[in-house]
Amino acid sequence: MDLVNWKSRLAVKYKAEGGQEKLISPIDSFQPSFALNAEALHSCECTHIGVVYSPSQVTFSISVKAMGTAAAELMMLAIKGTPFDIVLVENDGGFDWVFKEVALSHCVITSTSPSNATIAGAPAATFSGFSLIGAVSSRAGSAKVGMVEG
């Protein structure tokens, strides 16, 4: 059986002290959530005459194995409140995903929870937080949600 040779992966990108960009990888699990809030507008004479949009919310959850440096680096970002981006990193010009780009920027970690240590495998650490901007690009087009960059 051939092993999958992925040409792309998700990574956390941040600026370290001194302005140098650093990547944290691998990410074992990534679960973004986009809450695009809209509510129907009604009047006394008619229903559904329009729509009222509330600010959208972009949250995420990342899991990494609690071995190596990934969990420690993410914990440092959480403790220091350092903003970071979640980006798609391509190797050898390759591209394995339906999406050309899945990026969350200006992310902040709000909570973390480690798993229990077990005999059968490495423990994991889960980090949750929010992003000010979410962007997605595919063959069908692209879209952004969240804060407008100036």
C-alpha positions, -999 to +999 in steps of 0.1 A: +000+000+000+014+034-010+015+061+016-001+094+007+025+120-003+007+152+006+021+183-012+003+207+011-004+211+048-019+235+073+005+255+095+004+283+120+025+313+109+036+340+133+062+367+137+088+358+164+108+383+184+130+401+159+104+400+132+113+366+118+084+346+104+080+311+119+058+281+110+043+256+135+035+223+119+021+196+118-015+203+127-034+171+134-069+185+134-084+218+123-120+228+127-131+262+116-165+276+123-180+306+104-212+321+120-227+343+093-255+359+112-286+371+093-321+377+105-353+384+085-367+419+088-405+422+092-429+451+093-465+455+105-478+450+069-456+423+056-431+396+067-396+391+053-392+425+037-355+425+041-325+412+060-305+425+089-269+413+091-250+410+124-212+408+126-199+375+116-178+353+139-149+331+129-137+306+155-115+276+153-101+246+171-066+231+164-053+198+178-016+189+178+003+160+193+017+170+227+052+159+218+078+179+198+077+216+198+042+224+182+022+222+214+048+242+234+050+269+207+012+272+205+010+274+243+036+303+242+014+321+216-016+316+239+001+329+270+017+359+253-015+367+234+005+368+201-016+370+170-010+345+142-023+332+109-034+297+099-023+292+063-020+265+037+016+257+029+024+241-004+054+219-011+069+214-047+041+235-062+017+207-053-019+211-044-040+184-028-071+202-015-104+213-030-096+248-017-067+268-031-066+288+001-080+284+036-066+311+057-075+326+090-056+357+100-052+378+131-060+347+152-059+347+190-060+316+212-087+318+240-085+284+256-065+252+256-070+217+269-046+188+269-058+152+266-050+125+291-018+106+286-024+070+275-003+039+269-016+036+233-004+069+218+008+104+222-014+128+241-029+157+222-034+194+230-064+213+216-063+251+212-094+271+205-098+307+196-111+333+172-099+350+140-107+385+128-105+375+091-113+343+073-106+338+036-114+308+013-105+304-024-115+276-047-121+270-084-156+284-078-143+318-065-132+334-033-147+350-003-137+368+029-155+371+062-147+393+092-128+425+097-120+444+065-083+449+062-073+485+057 
